[in-house]
Amino acid sequence: MFGFNKIHFILYVENQQSSTVFYEKIFRKKARLNVPGMSEFEIADNIVLGLMPNAGIAKILKDKMPAPETGTGIPRCELYLYSDQIDSEYENVKALNIDIISPLQDMNWGDKAFYFADPDGHIIVFAQKINGI
């Protein structure tokens, strides 16, 4: 074991509340924390996805780094999540009328996966292993 006992990813978002609603819909569960400045989802044992407003991280970064909203248009993150029920996940995302970037298909690295984006342009992939790689 590498030494970490919990993983907490944080995505910077323009509108915390609308992003929280988006993730509640794709995860089909309520945020475990939803307070001004942070929403959190436990997406697996000891793995948490947080949503922090751009303005919140800008206060922390101050002038040490560019603010998140000054990005280049290239997605700032790819969130790659495995599910044992990939077909169900695909149908859920389609039913939510979310634009699919790449439809559900077998990938040459051994996964069946599809790609879409959240309201801030973060790329989300739902995948399932189809061989032992």
Summary of the structure (lengths in Angstrom):
residues: 133
radius of gyration: 15.7
end to end distance: 20.1
largest distance: 46.3
contacts: 324
relative contact order: 0.18
helix: 25%
strand: 38%
